[in-house]
Amino acid sequence: MISIEKPNRPLYDLDLLRALLTVVDCGSFTTAAARLHSTQSTISQKVRRLEDMVGHRLLERGSRGVSTTEAGQTLMGYARQMLALNDQLSEALSGAFVTVTVRLGVPEDFTSGRTTQALAGFNRRFPQVKLEVTSGLSSDLMAAYDQGELDLVLVKQRHNTREAVACMPEKTAWVDSAAHPVFHLDPIPLVTFPRRGVYREEIISAVESLGRRWRISFTSSSLSGIQGAVADGMGISLLPRRAVTSDHVELGRAQGLPVIDAFELAILHRPNADDMVRALARVLVDMLAPERRPRLQLDI
């Protein structure tokens, strides 16, 4: 096999490129030298070295200052890109860009509104932190947390199921459709989360305690899916009180349904969590109870 050697190509010195651009931008060698904190002769030498590398004259000197030749104009476009990339690389390596990632897990009903506002505030305070937010069923979030896939989780759990850094009671409400109520039907249609979802057992137990027959008419792992199914008359359900909308009508003691207070919101992170994880945990605590602090169980 015959090897053909490519001619050596010059490696352009960024310092020489910066000198050329500054001369063109300033319109003179004297002004460029002052801007670069150098001397006029040094700047002239740098431009000549660059011209020797290129093999073309780059600047024309006249009574009205300097102007670029055709070759100089071509070089300037590439020079600006090379210097811009150099600056971006310097910023990235100096830590000006993202340096820390915090992986947060939250239930679906905490993916908008106050939560995004709180996360945006945290991001403005700590711009070096990249947030990776995962939403889903609390059971799935806890499984991901236990497997080391999440650094911090906000989950719904039965009281004191897992030791947490902060806990707060989760208020719930029984809901039916405002437009197409179904509580009077026999059997009562139920809208629930899947088997591993919260509230499912409480819904079934409460209806059975009334001596009523029931059937599960709709299941979804999505809170918005549950909300919509109830609103459209597919069944009654138990929801976080904050998830009740104008399309729902609340049920309760008048219908014989009990108050369900078996659940709490819990914030969990590992004892050796870094400072940014702990800082985000404090943001979640403040978000959950702006007027009344949650019960703190561990130092965060």
N, C-alpha and C positions, 0 to 999 in steps of 0.2 A: 504494500500500500504506500502510495506516495503522499507524503505530508507536505502541505503547502503552508508555510509560515505567514501569518498575517503581519502586516507592518505594525510596528509599535505605535500606539495611539497616545497622544498626550493626556495626562491627568491634570485637569484644570484646577488651579489653586483658587479656593474660594476667596482668599484675601485679595488676589489680583482682580477677580470678578467684581468684588465689592468696590474696589478702587475705581474701576471703569464706570460702574453704575453711578457712583457718587459724583464723579466728574460730569457725567451727562446730566444728571438730575440738577446739579448746582450750576452748570453752565460754564464753569471755569475750574482750573486746577487750584487756584488760590483758595477759593471758597470750599472746595472739596477737601483740601488739606486741613483747613480749620475744623470742618465737621468731623473728620476722622482723627483729629488730634495728631496730625503728622506735619511733614514739611512738603512744600510744593515739589522739590526735587525728588523726594521719595515717591510721591504719587506718580510723577512723570516716569520714573524708573519702572514702577509696577505696570503701568500701561504699556511701556515699550516691551517689557518681558512678555506680556500677554500677546502683543502683536507678533513677537518673534515665535511664540508657540503656535499661533494661528496661521502665520505666514501671510497675513494681510494687514493693511493699515486699517485701524478701527475708528480713528478720530481724525477729523479735519479741523485744523486750527485757523481761525479767521479773526477779523477785526471785531466781529460781533460775538466772539466766544468760540466754543467748540460745537461741532455737530458730528453725528455718526455717519460713517460710510455705510454702504450696503451690507458689508460683512459685519460691521459693528452693530447695525440694527438687528441682524440675525442673532448675533451672539447675545445681545441684551435680553431677548426674550427667554433664552435658555438660562441665562445667568440668574434672572429673577426667580425662575422656578427652582434652580439648584439652591439658592440662598434661602428660599422659603422652606424647602424640604429640610435643609440643615437646621433652621430654627425650630421646626416642628419636632425633629428628632431630639434636639437639645431639651425641649420642654417635656417630651415624653420620658426621657431618661432622668430628668431632674425631679420627676414626680408631680409635674403640673397637671398631668392627666390622671385618670382613675388609678388608684394604688391599692384600694381595699374593696373587697366585695362582701356584702352581707346578704345572706340568703334567708328570706323571710317567708313564712307560711301563714296564711290567714284564710278563714272561711269566706265563701263567696259573698256573703252580705257585708264583708268588710273590704271590698275591692273598689269602693268609690266613696264620694262624699267626704265625711270627716277624715277617713283614712288617707285618701290621696292628698288631702290638704295637709295632714300631719306629716306624711312622707315628703311632700314638697318642701315643707319648712325644714325638715331634717336635712334634705339635700342641699338647700341653700346654706345651711349652717356648716355642713361638711361636704363640700363639692367634690372632694377626693374620693368619696365613697360611692360605689356602684351598688344599687339595690336590685336584687333579683327576687321578685315577688311571685310566689306560687299560691294559687287558691284551690280549694277543694273541700271535701268532707273532712271533718276533724280527725276521724280515724285514719284517713289516708295521710294527712299532714303529720300525725304522730308517728306513723310508720316510717315516713321519710325522715323525720327528725331522729328517730331511734337508729336509723341506718346511716346517719351522718350526712344526709343530703341537705339538711336545713340547719341554720345556725340559731334561729329564733322562731318561735311559733306562738300564734294566738289561736287558741282552740276552745271549743265548747266541750265540757266534760261534766260527769256527775260530780257532785261536791266531794272534794278531797280525793279524787281518783288518782291524780298524780301530784307530787309536790311541785309547786310552781313559785315563781318569783313574785307573782301578784295574782289575786283572784277577785272576781266581782260577780255577784248574783246575776243570772241571765233571766230577765223577765220575759214571759211568754204569753201568748193570747190564742184562744180558740177562734177560728175564723170559718165563715161560710161565705158564699157568694152573695153580694148585695143585689145583683140583678136576677140570679137564678138559684135561690136557696134550696138546699137539698137535705137539711137536717131531719125533715119530717119523713123522708123516704124510708122504706123498709125493704131490704136492709140498708143501713146508712152507708153511702159510699165514702171511702177514705182516700185522701191524698197524702202520701208519705214519702220520706226519703227511703233509699234501699235498706236492706237488713242491717248493714253496718252503720247506717246513719242515725243521728240523734232523734229523739222524740217518738220514734216508731212504736216502741213498746208502750210508752205512756199513752199514746193515742188509742191503741187497741185495748189496753187495760181499762181506760176511762170509759170507753163505749160499752165494754162488757159489763162494767159495774152498774150501768144503767139497765141491764137486762135487755139490751137492744142487739139485734143481729147486725152484722157489718160485712162489708166486702171491700177489698182494696181495689180501687178503680184506676189509680194512676200512681206511678212511682217515678221519681227523678232524683238525680244527684245534684241538680241545679236548683238553687233557691228561686231564681226567676221562673223556672219551670213550675215549681210548686205554687208560687204566687199566682201565675197565670191560670193554672188548672183550677184552683179554687175560685178565682174570679169568674171563670167561664162555666161554673156549676158542675164540675166533675167530682166534687166531694168536699168534705170538711177537712181541716187540718189544724195542726198546732204550729205556730210560727213565733220567731222572736218578735216581741212587740214592735220593734223598730221597723219590721218588715211588713206590717199591716198597712194596706193602702185604702184609698177611697172606694176601690172596687170590692172591698171586703166588708162584711158585717161581723162584729164580734159576738161570740157566744160565751156563756158562762154559767153562773149558779142558777139562773132562771131556767136553763135547759138541763140542769143537774150535772154539769161538767165541773170538775174540780180545778182549783188553782194548781198549776204545775210549777213547783219551785225546787226541783231536784237538780237543776243544772247551774253551772257557773262558767264564766269566761276566765280562762287561765292563760298566763304568759309564761313560757318556759324557755330558758336557755341553760347551757351547761355552766357548772361552777367556774370553769377556767375560760369563760368567754372573754374575748378581747374588749377593749374600751368602746369600740364603735357599736358592737352588739349590745352592750350594756346601755349605751347612750340611746340607741333606738328603742330598747325596752322601756326606758323612762318616758320616751315620747308616746309609746302606746299606753302606758299607765295614765298619763295626763289626758290622752284622747278618750279613754274609756270613762273617766270620771273627772271632768273639768271642775265640778263643784264638790264632789265627794270622792276622796281617794279610795282606791280598791284596798283590800286587805293584803298587806305585804307579808310574805312568808320568808323571803330570803333577801339578802342585801343585793341591790342592783345599782 
